[in-house]
Amino acid sequence: MGLLFFGGVMNLFWIAGIAVYVLIEKTVPAGHWVGYAVGIALIVWGVVVLSWIV
């Protein structure tokens, strides 16, 4: 819920995106790798955003 609130106070597109991510992670045989890839992508995105600020 915190992620949805940060993403735009329950914006339908954020909810749909997270639902698709969870669906892929749970149904794909190598779903744990999807989780790792998304985690790494979010870390890289965070570093890029922080580098723009500083």
C-alpha positions, -999 to +999 in steps of 0.1 A: +000+000+000+029+023+007+043+018-028+009+025-043+005+056-022+039+069-033+031+060-069+002+083-071-025+077-045-038+044-058-033+052-095-049+025-116-018+022-139+005+016-109-019-011-095-021-028-129+017-027-133+023-042-099-003-069-106+013-078-139+047-080-122+034-103-095+016-124-121+048-129-141+069-135-110+045-162-098+037-180-131+070-180-149+091-210-140+122-189-133+102-162-115+128-156-088+151-143-115+124-118-126+124-106-090+162-102-090+162-084-123+135-060-113+153-054-080+186-046-098+168-023-122+152-004-094+185+000-076+202+013-108+172+037-114+176+050-078+213+056-083+207+074-116+180+096-100+203+104-070+232+112-094+209+138-112+200+154-078+236+157-066 
